[in-house]
Amino acid sequence: MLKEILKSCMEGHTMTKTEAEKAMNQIMNGEATPSQIASLLTIMRFRGETVDEMTGFARSMRAHSVKIPADDLPVVDTCGTGGDDLGTFNISTATAIVLSAIGVPVAKHGNRAVSSKSGSADVLEELKISIQHSPEEAYRSLQESNLCFLFAPLYHQSMKHAVAPRKEIGFRTIFNMLGPLTNPANAKYQLIGVYDTEFAAKMAETLGRLGTTRTLFVTGGEGLDELSITNESTVIEVNGTDITTYTLTPEDVGLKRGKLEEIQVATPAESAALIEKILKGTANPSAEGIVMFNAAAALYAAKRVESINEGVELVSAAIKSGSVYQHFQTLQTEKEETEQHA
């Protein structure tokens, strides 16, 4: 079947949702060769992936993934696409820690560095926060500390068949967009950073079809896959199936504009050191501001506040009170205790 789809795509046709799901099933089941996978990804990237194709692929990935039974919790995810090539610290990971300190259950979906200098798994290791949970451990961690990390290779094991072709072709593909749409805990509230507004629009329409309560897709004006502290950002808000688009600046939510160089790092260790300063309330204004901005947006997405402005005030107060850093230390302590009892 995949040969027929490849031939059709080469002739300029796109896949229907059903065809895309069947093609992805073949990839997930190990029935496609590395050459076929690389060819399909290349064709789609060259002509542009469609919403039907993204929907079919995402449905297949969701069906093949290991699930976290967390439907009883109002779970939030802060997973982004990566790929903005700007070398910033792990903003979405810092945001997840802040949210969990405020009492929001976060199932942080992520991986090691693929297109960035520091993946979420890399920086969590530096911060001494456990990254590898079984589904049962992840659910327990969500209940006890409002945070679990869902290491993508553990939950999307069928993706192993596409790893080599993705590495060999070396450019961003549809899989960069699918990761945030396939959270194993089925998070109904999300803040998804996307490096390109066109891709963000496609992802928003796809997630509207797949189902969400409220999700914000955000793209910084400089191509950042976060809400930007240095530029205007585009926000695509998905409420159920309703989609609205607007722009936001730091000033719109009571924050001062920052500098890009103050949020850039070269290694996971540098990222971890900056995150710890943010949680402690001793970081530079740009780094603290961008985490406050994104955490506030996630609080709004999760319907914990009426506006992002209100969210900024809540996050600022939590950091200043010391409760965020205390919570972070608890996450580290739990890791150490787990190792001692192992």
FENGIVEN-V751029 format. One record per run of one state. SS is the DSSP state (2 for helix, 1 for strand, 0 for the rest). FROM is the first residue (numbers start at 1). TO is the last residue. Records with the same first field share a line. If there is no record, write none. Layout:
BEGIN
SS = FROM-TO ; FROM-TO
END
This chain:
BEGIN
0 = 1-1 ; 11-16 ; 29-33 ; 48-50 ; 65-75 ; 78-87 ; 89-90 ; 103-105 ; 111-119 ; 127-131 ; 133-134 ; 146-146 ; 156-156 ; 170-173 ; 182-188 ; 194-196 ; 211-213 ; 221-232 ; 240-241 ; 249-249 ; 254-259 ; 265-267 ; 281-284 ; 302-307 ; 322-322 ; 342-342
2 = 2-10 ; 17-28 ; 34-47 ; 51-64 ; 91-102 ; 120-126 ; 135-145 ; 152-155 ; 157-169 ; 174-181 ; 197-210 ; 250-253 ; 260-263 ; 268-280 ; 285-301 ; 308-321 ; 323-341
1 = 76-77 ; 88-88 ; 106-110 ; 132-132 ; 147-151 ; 189-193 ; 214-220 ; 233-239 ; 242-248 ; 264-264
END
